Each structure stands twice: as structure tokens, then as C-alpha cells.
Amino acid sequence: MTISPWNFIPPIPERLEGLAELALDLRWSWSHTSDLLWERIDPEIWALTRNPWLILQSVSTSHLENLAEDSGFRKLVEDHVKSHREYLEEDVWFKQTHARSPLTIAYFSMEFGLSEALPIYSGGLGILAGDHLKTASDLGVPLLGVGLLYQQGYFRQAVDASGAQIEFYPYNNPSQLPIVPVRNEEGEWLRIELDFPGRILRLRAWEAKVGRVKLYLLDSNDPINTPADQGITSELYGGGREMRLQQEIALGIGGWRLLKTLGIRPDVCHLNEGHAALAILERVRTLMEETGQPFDIAFSAARAGNVFTTHTPVSAGFDRFSPTLAGQYLSAYADKLGLGMDGLLSLGRRDPDNTTEPLNMAYLAIRGSGAVNGVSRLHGEVSRRIFQPLFPRWPESEVPVSHVTNGIHTPSWDSAAADALWSD
């Protein structure tokens, strides 16, 4: 992550520059040791937002200069920077046990629940994804995240005087979120281009640092795009079917193209739900382009490195898109794959020959993945029943869906007091 001085308003005094390094690493979301540091700078903003980066964007120059003159505060910053760097350089579990493994894992998810300071999540799916990244950081697992940056995220709930729910959609100002733009070798903001009907959609790339792990986020809120396209990444799970398909194209196809542009070649593509299933096809298209192999061979080769985690306990919960809508956005893409639209749609249909059946993203994900799992033992059983129609001659118990019981990243969910108790 490159931290430019232009990111800071006001500029940070030279003797306190380590604050930027600390504020732009979301490790503070689970390491309570730095709470005292941010509370010392601005207790009100810290209490209201838990966002160190917002504190640095809001605090006055004179206040920072006064703190820079305080030897005790400087020592506090130096100690935290030293501790932070020691954490990043530790000889952790993955390095100890898999030192010779060149593995790289790309974890695609529609939402990531890392902190209230980065509100791009709604519930369990995002919390799991966030805890996944944090745990990977602590263990040193070579994983990176790919998601979307929402202008408004998921709605905030309130209750009016009569007890009815009210929804609010506050704006997420990217400059006040703990993220930075991803730039290319020339220092220009990295943009990914996607072919949309009659136009080009451009997606800006952002980076969030989660300890040893990077999270890449794409957003369409770029003045270069049309006003309608700028709103594609406005809301998490908002809008209608067309916006949802646009978001899933951005996440799956755009996300894989971003990694390729960055020179990252994941060995494993992990889909956290079916929203990113189109990453499977973009991985295949890339392999076809690089090797000259036809779709069937490239699909079989790529499939071995894809993992699909399903969360939905009912079949009705899977995203489905009508053949007409899918064709509007994916017909030219299907031709590039050598499939034609019917061939692409067949990968996401229960009956590949039923031309009226919609594109089911979960079916596409399960057909394109070498391993599939539910999120608990019971959910594994439920998922085998849900997906059994895709394996009509298989006994339900042998449908290839396993399970991994969800865990949590414990440091994210305990308090500073609990930390102190367990550490003594």
C-alpha cells in the first residue's frame, strides 16, 4: 500500500507520520491496544465512529503539532508502530507449516464486515468474510479479498414513533474511509473496463489493508461513467434485477480482471456465495486466451481451483436472472467464450436444455467449482437436498457438498478488558 502525502488533510507532522500507517491498517478493528492512541487524539470522533482514518482527516494541524511536541505521545506512537511492524513480520503458522507452498487464494464476496468504519456489509455473509480475512492475517494465510465499494452500503435501520421501520442510506465518503486508491505504474488511478450494452463501464479500484491481507474493492462511482452507471455500486442488495446483475458482473468479471491487471494469479478462487460466480467464466476466458485451449478444456482445468461456499438454506434465495436480461449483458461475452448464449445459460440451469429456465448463479457456481461446502453440518445436509436435482442419479447423501462449520475471529468479538484478562 502506497500512502501519499496528498491523502492527508491536514498534513501529519513528520514525527507522527507513523499514525497514517496505523490508521490505514484495519488491524485496529481487532487489536484493542491502539484504542488509547486514537482516543487521545479525538475522543469524540473515536467514540462515535471508531474510524482512525477519519480522525486524521478531521483533526486540526495545530492539535497534531501540539501532540508532536509531547514526548509521551510520540513514544506511544513509536511503540505502536514498532508493535505493528513486528506483527507483520512474525514467523506465523502458514510460514512455519507450509513454507514451500506458493499458494495464492482470492476470496470473492459481495460484502465484507470488517469494521463499522468501512460499512460495506449487512449481516452474516459479510461478517464471515471479514472474520475470514482477519484470521488469514493472523495465521499468515496467503489470501486476498475482492469485493465492491458501495456509496451507501446497506440501509441503516431506525424505528419511528409508531414502531414502523425507517431506512436511511448515509453516503460513504471514500476519502474518509480507511482505504486508498490503487494506482498503476504511471501513478494513474487503476480502472477496469467492462463491455456493457452500448457502452463501456469503468470501475475504479481501491485497497484496504487488513493486517497481512489486502482487500481490493471496485466501484462505479466515477465521473467518467454515465449517471446511471455511477449508481451501480450505490447500494448493497439494493435496486432491481438489472442492477444486481450489473453488480455481479462487476464483482466476478471485473474482480478477476483486476487481479490479472495487478499481476496476481490466484491458485484458488473462493466464492463466498454465488454472487461472484461469473469469476469462474472470466478465469476460464483468461486461460483460453493464454493457452489457446477451447472452453471445455479450460473449464475443466480452472474448475479444480475453484471453491464455492453456499450460505442459502432455501433454493428461492439464489440469484436468478431471466434469459432476456442475461442475454442483454452477457451474449457478446458468451460468444468470446465460444459458447453462445444458450451454452452459457445451460451452465446455470437445472435442466441445461430448458431454454425458458433462468440463469441460477448458485448452479453456475457449483458446476464450476471443484469443491462446494455449506457453513455448518446441518446446512451441509440442507444444501445436499437443495442441489440434489443437479445430480439426478446420485443418492442425496452423496451429492458433492461438504460443510465447514462457521467460526469467528475471537479477537474481533472480545473487549479490551477481556483482552487484558486473557493476556495476563
C-alpha positions as CSV (number, residue, x, y, z in Angstrom):
1,M,0.0,0.0,0.0
2,T,1.4,3.4,-1.0
3,I,0.4,6.2,1.3
4,S,0.7,9.6,-0.5
5,P,1.1,12.8,1.5
6,W,-1.8,14.1,-0.6
7,N,-4.1,11.7,1.2
8,F,-3.8,13.8,4.4
9,I,-5.8,16.8,5.2
10,P,-4.2,18.3,7.3
11,P,-0.6,17.1,6.8
12,I,0.7,14.9,9.5
13,P,3.8,16.2,11.3
14,E,7.0,14.3,10.4
15,R,7.4,12.9,13.9
16,L,3.9,11.5,13.9
17,E,3.9,10.0,10.3
18,G,3.5,6.5,11.8
19,L,-0.1,7.4,12.6
20,A,-1.0,7.1,8.9
21,E,0.5,3.6,8.8
22,L,-1.6,2.6,11.8
23,A,-4.8,4.2,10.7
24,L,-4.8,2.6,7.2
25,D,-4.4,-0.9,8.6
26,L,-7.7,-2.3,9.8
27,R,-5.9,-4.4,12.3
28,W,-7.0,-1.8,14.8
29,S,-10.5,-3.2,14.4
30,W,-9.5,-6.3,16.4
31,S,-6.3,-5.2,18.2
32,H,-7.5,-3.0,21.1
33,T,-4.0,-1.9,22.1
34,S,-4.3,1.2,19.9
35,D,-7.6,2.4,21.3
36,L,-5.9,4.7,23.7
37,L,-3.9,6.3,20.9
38,W,-7.0,7.3,18.9
39,E,-8.9,8.3,22.0
40,R,-6.1,10.6,22.9
41,I,-6.2,12.4,19.6
42,D,-10.0,12.9,19.4
43,P,-12.1,11.1,22.0
44,E,-15.5,12.2,20.5
45,I,-14.9,11.1,16.9
46,W,-13.3,7.9,18.2
47,A,-16.3,7.1,20.4
48,L,-18.8,7.9,17.6
49,T,-17.1,6.3,14.5
50,R,-14.3,4.0,15.6
51,N,-12.5,5.3,12.5
52,P,-8.9,6.3,13.0
53,W,-8.6,7.5,9.4
54,L,-11.5,9.9,9.8
55,I,-9.8,11.2,12.9
56,L,-6.6,12.0,10.9
57,Q,-8.8,13.7,8.3
58,S,-10.6,15.8,10.8
59,V,-8.1,16.8,13.4
60,S,-6.5,20.3,13.2
61,T,-2.9,20.9,12.3
62,S,-2.3,22.8,15.5
63,H,-3.6,19.9,17.6
64,L,-1.3,17.5,15.8
65,E,1.7,19.8,16.1
66,N,1.0,20.1,19.9
67,L,0.9,16.3,20.1
68,A,4.1,16.1,18.2
69,E,5.7,18.2,20.9
70,D,4.5,15.8,23.6
71,S,7.4,13.2,24.2
72,G,5.0,10.8,25.9
73,F,2.6,10.8,22.9
74,R,5.5,10.4,20.5
75,K,6.7,7.4,22.5
76,L,3.2,6.0,22.4
77,V,3.1,6.3,18.6
78,E,6.6,4.8,18.2
79,D,5.7,1.8,20.4
80,H,2.5,1.1,18.4
81,V,4.3,1.4,15.1
82,K,7.0,-1.0,16.3
83,S,4.4,-3.5,17.6
84,H,2.5,-3.2,14.3
85,R,5.6,-3.9,12.2
86,E,6.6,-6.8,14.4
87,Y,3.1,-8.3,13.9
88,L,3.5,-8.1,10.1
89,E,7.0,-9.7,10.2
90,E,6.2,-12.5,12.6
91,D,7.0,-16.1,11.7
92,V,3.4,-17.2,11.7
93,W,1.6,-20.5,11.3
94,F,1.4,-20.7,7.5
95,K,5.0,-19.9,7.0
96,Q,6.0,-22.4,9.6
97,T,3.9,-25.3,8.2
98,H,3.7,-24.5,4.5
99,A,7.0,-22.6,3.8
100,R,7.4,-24.2,0.4
101,S,3.8,-23.6,-0.8
102,P,3.5,-20.8,-3.4
103,L,-0.3,-20.8,-2.8
104,T,-2.4,-17.6,-3.5
105,I,-6.1,-17.6,-2.7
106,A,-8.6,-15.0,-4.0
107,Y,-11.7,-14.7,-1.8
108,F,-14.6,-13.1,-3.6
109,S,-17.6,-11.8,-1.6
110,M,-20.4,-9.3,-2.2
111,E,-19.8,-7.9,1.3
112,F,-17.0,-7.7,3.9
113,G,-17.8,-7.0,7.6
114,L,-14.5,-5.7,8.9
115,S,-15.5,-2.7,10.9
116,E,-18.3,-0.1,11.2
117,A,-15.7,2.3,9.8
118,L,-16.0,0.5,6.4
119,P,-19.8,0.0,6.1
120,I,-20.0,-2.4,3.1
121,Y,-21.8,-5.3,4.8
122,S,-25.2,-6.2,6.0
123,G,-25.1,-9.4,8.1
124,G,-23.7,-12.9,8.5
125,L,-22.3,-13.3,5.0
126,G,-20.2,-10.2,5.4
127,I,-19.2,-10.9,9.0
128,L,-17.9,-14.3,7.9
129,A,-16.0,-12.7,5.1
130,G,-14.5,-10.1,7.4
131,D,-13.5,-12.6,10.0
132,H,-12.1,-14.8,7.3
133,L,-9.7,-12.0,6.2
134,K,-8.7,-11.2,9.8
135,T,-8.0,-14.9,10.6
136,A,-6.0,-15.3,7.4
137,S,-3.9,-12.3,8.5
138,D,-3.2,-13.7,12.0
139,L,-2.3,-17.1,10.5
140,G,-0.3,-15.7,7.6
141,V,-2.5,-17.5,5.0
142,P,-1.7,-16.0,1.5
143,L,-5.2,-14.8,0.9
144,L,-6.6,-11.6,-0.6
145,G,-10.2,-10.3,-0.8
146,V,-12.2,-9.0,-3.8
147,G,-15.4,-7.0,-3.3
148,L,-17.3,-3.8,-4.1
149,L,-17.2,-0.4,-2.6
150,Y,-20.7,0.9,-2.1
151,Q,-21.5,4.6,-2.0
152,Q,-24.3,3.9,0.6
153,G,-23.9,0.3,1.5
154,Y,-26.7,-1.4,3.3
155,F,-29.5,0.6,4.8
156,R,-29.4,1.8,8.4
157,Q,-32.5,0.9,10.4
158,A,-34.4,3.2,12.7
159,V,-37.9,2.9,14.2
160,D,-40.4,5.8,14.2
161,A,-42.8,6.8,16.9
162,S,-45.4,4.3,15.7
163,G,-43.0,1.4,15.7
164,A,-42.5,1.3,11.9
165,Q,-39.1,0.7,10.4
166,I,-37.4,3.6,8.7
167,E,-34.4,3.1,6.3
168,F,-31.6,5.5,5.9
169,Y,-28.8,5.4,3.3
170,P,-25.9,7.6,4.5
171,Y,-23.2,8.4,2.0
172,N,-19.8,6.6,2.4
173,N,-17.3,9.3,1.5
174,P,-14.3,7.3,0.2
175,S,-11.8,9.9,1.4
176,Q,-12.9,9.3,4.9
177,L,-12.8,5.5,4.8
178,P,-9.6,3.6,5.7
179,I,-8.9,2.8,2.0
180,V,-6.6,4.2,-0.7
181,P,-6.8,4.2,-4.5
182,V,-5.0,1.5,-6.4
183,R,-2.6,3.1,-8.9
184,N,-0.8,1.8,-11.9
185,E,3.0,2.1,-12.6
186,E,2.4,5.6,-14.0
187,G,0.7,6.7,-10.8
188,E,-2.7,6.8,-12.5
189,W,-5.8,5.5,-10.8
190,L,-6.3,1.9,-11.9
191,R,-9.5,1.4,-13.8
192,I,-11.1,-1.8,-15.0
193,E,-13.2,-1.7,-18.2
194,L,-16.2,-3.9,-18.8
195,D,-18.3,-4.1,-22.0
196,F,-21.9,-3.2,-21.2
197,P,-24.7,-2.9,-23.7
198,G,-23.8,0.1,-26.0
199,R,-21.2,1.4,-23.6
200,I,-18.0,0.8,-21.5
201,L,-18.3,0.6,-17.7
202,R,-15.3,1.8,-15.9
203,L,-14.6,0.6,-12.3
204,R,-12.1,2.3,-10.0
205,A,-10.0,0.2,-7.7
206,W,-9.4,0.7,-4.0
207,E,-7.3,-1.1,-1.5
208,A,-7.9,-1.8,2.2
209,K,-5.2,-3.2,4.3
210,V,-6.2,-5.9,6.8
211,G,-3.0,-6.8,8.6
212,R,-1.1,-9.1,6.3
213,V,-4.1,-9.3,3.9
214,K,-5.2,-7.0,1.2
215,L,-8.8,-6.3,0.2
216,Y,-9.5,-4.9,-3.2
217,L,-12.7,-3.0,-3.8
218,L,-14.2,-1.9,-7.1
219,D,-16.7,1.0,-7.5
220,S,-18.5,2.5,-10.4
221,N,-19.0,6.0,-8.9
222,D,-16.6,7.6,-11.4
223,P,-17.5,10.8,-13.2
224,I,-16.3,9.1,-16.4
225,N,-19.4,6.8,-16.3
226,T,-22.9,7.8,-17.1
227,P,-25.0,8.9,-14.1
228,A,-26.9,5.6,-14.2
229,D,-23.7,3.6,-14.2
230,Q,-22.3,5.6,-11.4
231,G,-25.1,4.2,-9.3
232,I,-24.4,0.6,-10.0
233,T,-22.4,0.2,-6.8
234,S,-24.6,2.6,-4.8
235,E,-26.4,0.1,-2.5
236,L,-25.7,-3.4,-1.2
237,Y,-28.6,-5.6,-2.2
238,G,-30.5,-2.6,-3.5
239,G,-32.2,-1.9,-6.8
240,G,-33.8,-4.5,-9.1
241,R,-32.7,-7.5,-11.0
242,E,-30.8,-5.5,-13.6
243,M,-28.7,-3.6,-11.0
244,R,-28.0,-6.9,-9.2
245,L,-26.7,-8.5,-12.4
246,Q,-24.6,-5.4,-13.1
247,Q,-23.1,-5.7,-9.7
248,E,-22.3,-9.4,-10.1
249,I,-20.7,-8.8,-13.4
250,A,-18.6,-6.1,-11.8
251,L,-17.6,-8.4,-8.9
252,G,-17.0,-11.6,-10.8
253,I,-15.7,-10.5,-14.2
254,G,-14.3,-7.1,-13.1
255,G,-12.8,-8.6,-9.9
256,W,-10.9,-11.3,-11.9
257,R,-9.7,-8.7,-14.4
258,L,-8.4,-6.5,-11.6
259,L,-6.3,-9.3,-10.3
260,K,-4.9,-10.1,-13.7
261,T,-4.1,-6.4,-14.2
262,L,-2.2,-6.3,-10.9
263,G,-0.2,-9.4,-12.0
264,I,-1.9,-11.6,-9.4
265,R,-2.6,-15.2,-10.5
266,P,-4.6,-16.9,-7.8
267,D,-4.3,-20.7,-7.4
268,V,-7.6,-20.9,-5.6
269,C,-10.7,-18.8,-6.3
270,H,-13.0,-18.9,-3.3
271,L,-16.6,-17.8,-4.0
272,N,-18.4,-16.7,-0.8
273,E,-21.9,-17.3,-2.1
274,G,-22.9,-17.4,-5.8
275,H,-22.8,-13.6,-6.4
276,A,-19.3,-13.8,-7.8
277,A,-19.9,-16.9,-10.0
278,L,-19.0,-15.1,-13.1
279,A,-15.4,-15.0,-11.9
280,I,-15.4,-18.7,-12.9
281,L,-16.1,-17.8,-16.5
282,E,-13.6,-14.9,-16.6
283,R,-11.0,-17.3,-15.2
284,V,-11.8,-19.7,-18.0
285,R,-11.7,-16.9,-20.6
286,T,-8.3,-15.8,-19.4
287,L,-7.0,-19.4,-19.5
288,M,-8.4,-19.8,-23.0
289,E,-6.6,-16.6,-24.1
290,E,-3.3,-17.7,-22.5
291,T,-3.2,-21.3,-23.7
292,G,-5.3,-21.4,-26.9
293,Q,-7.4,-24.2,-25.4
294,P,-11.1,-24.5,-26.1
295,F,-13.7,-23.8,-23.4
296,D,-14.3,-27.3,-22.3
297,I,-10.7,-28.0,-21.6
298,A,-10.1,-24.6,-19.9
299,F,-13.3,-25.0,-17.9
300,S,-12.1,-28.4,-16.5
301,A,-8.7,-27.1,-15.7
302,A,-10.0,-23.9,-13.9
303,R,-12.7,-25.8,-12.1
304,A,-10.2,-27.7,-10.0
305,G,-9.0,-24.5,-8.4
306,N,-12.5,-23.0,-7.5
307,V,-14.2,-23.4,-4.2
308,F,-17.9,-22.4,-3.6
309,T,-19.3,-21.7,-0.1
310,T,-23.1,-21.6,-0.1
311,H,-25.0,-19.9,2.7
312,T,-28.5,-20.0,1.5
313,P,-30.8,-22.5,3.3
314,V,-33.6,-22.3,0.7
315,S,-33.5,-22.6,-3.1
316,A,-35.5,-19.5,-3.5
317,G,-32.7,-17.5,-2.0
318,F,-30.3,-17.9,-5.0
319,D,-30.0,-15.1,-7.5
320,R,-31.7,-15.9,-10.8
321,F,-31.7,-13.8,-14.0
322,S,-34.1,-14.2,-16.9
323,P,-32.6,-15.4,-20.2
324,T,-33.6,-12.0,-21.8
325,L,-31.8,-9.9,-19.1
326,A,-28.8,-12.2,-19.0
327,G,-28.5,-12.1,-22.8
328,Q,-28.7,-8.3,-22.8
329,Y,-25.5,-8.2,-20.8
330,L,-23.7,-11.4,-21.5
331,S,-24.4,-12.5,-25.1
332,A,-21.2,-10.9,-26.5
333,Y,-19.2,-12.3,-23.6
334,A,-20.7,-15.8,-24.3
335,D,-19.5,-15.5,-27.9
336,K,-16.0,-14.8,-26.7
337,L,-16.1,-18.0,-24.7
338,G,-17.2,-19.9,-27.8
339,L,-20.4,-21.0,-26.0
340,G,-23.1,-18.8,-27.4
341,M,-25.7,-17.6,-25.0
342,D,-27.5,-20.9,-24.8
343,G,-24.3,-22.6,-23.8
344,L,-23.6,-20.1,-21.1
345,L,-27.1,-20.2,-19.7
346,S,-27.0,-24.0,-19.7
347,L,-24.3,-23.9,-17.0
348,G,-26.7,-22.1,-14.7
349,R,-29.8,-24.2,-15.3
350,R,-31.2,-27.2,-13.6
351,D,-32.1,-28.6,-17.0
352,P,-29.5,-27.4,-19.4
353,D,-31.9,-27.9,-22.4
354,N,-34.8,-25.9,-20.9
355,T,-34.4,-22.6,-22.8
356,T,-37.0,-20.8,-20.6
357,E,-35.2,-21.5,-17.3
358,P,-33.3,-18.5,-15.8
359,L,-29.6,-18.3,-15.1
360,N,-29.1,-19.5,-11.5
361,M,-25.8,-18.2,-10.1
362,A,-25.6,-20.9,-7.5
363,Y,-25.9,-23.6,-10.2
364,L,-23.2,-21.9,-12.2
365,A,-21.0,-21.8,-9.1
366,I,-21.5,-25.4,-8.2
367,R,-20.9,-26.6,-11.7
368,G,-17.7,-24.5,-12.0
369,S,-16.2,-25.4,-8.6
370,G,-14.1,-28.4,-7.6
371,A,-15.3,-28.2,-4.0
372,V,-18.5,-27.0,-2.5
373,N,-19.4,-26.5,1.2
374,G,-22.1,-25.4,3.4
375,V,-21.5,-23.4,6.6
376,S,-22.5,-26.0,9.2
377,R,-23.1,-29.7,9.4
378,L,-26.8,-29.2,9.3
379,H,-26.5,-26.7,6.4
380,G,-24.4,-29.2,4.5
381,E,-27.3,-31.7,4.7
382,V,-29.8,-29.0,3.6
383,S,-27.5,-28.0,0.7
384,R,-27.2,-31.5,-0.5
385,R,-31.0,-31.7,-0.6
386,I,-31.2,-28.3,-2.4
387,F,-28.6,-29.2,-5.0
388,Q,-29.7,-32.9,-5.5
389,P,-31.7,-32.0,-8.7
390,L,-28.3,-31.2,-10.3
391,F,-27.2,-34.8,-9.7
392,P,-30.4,-36.7,-10.6
393,R,-28.8,-40.2,-10.4
394,W,-26.9,-39.6,-7.2
395,P,-28.2,-40.5,-3.7
396,E,-28.8,-37.3,-1.8
397,S,-26.2,-38.3,0.8
398,E,-23.6,-38.5,-1.9
399,V,-24.2,-35.1,-3.5
400,P,-20.8,-33.5,-3.5
401,V,-21.4,-30.7,-0.9
402,S,-19.4,-30.9,2.3
403,H,-19.5,-28.5,5.2
404,V,-17.2,-26.3,7.2
405,T,-18.8,-25.1,10.5
406,N,-18.5,-21.3,10.7
407,G,-16.2,-20.0,13.3
408,I,-15.4,-16.5,14.4
409,H,-12.3,-14.4,14.7
410,T,-12.3,-14.2,18.5
411,P,-10.2,-11.0,18.9
412,S,-12.8,-9.1,16.9
413,W,-15.6,-10.0,19.3
414,D,-14.0,-9.6,22.7
415,S,-13.4,-6.4,24.6
416,A,-10.3,-4.5,25.7
417,A,-11.0,-5.7,29.2
418,A,-11.2,-9.3,28.0
419,D,-8.0,-8.9,26.1
420,A,-6.3,-7.7,29.3
421,L,-7.7,-10.6,31.3
422,W,-6.7,-13.3,28.8
423,S,-3.2,-11.7,28.3
424,D,-2.3,-11.6,32.0
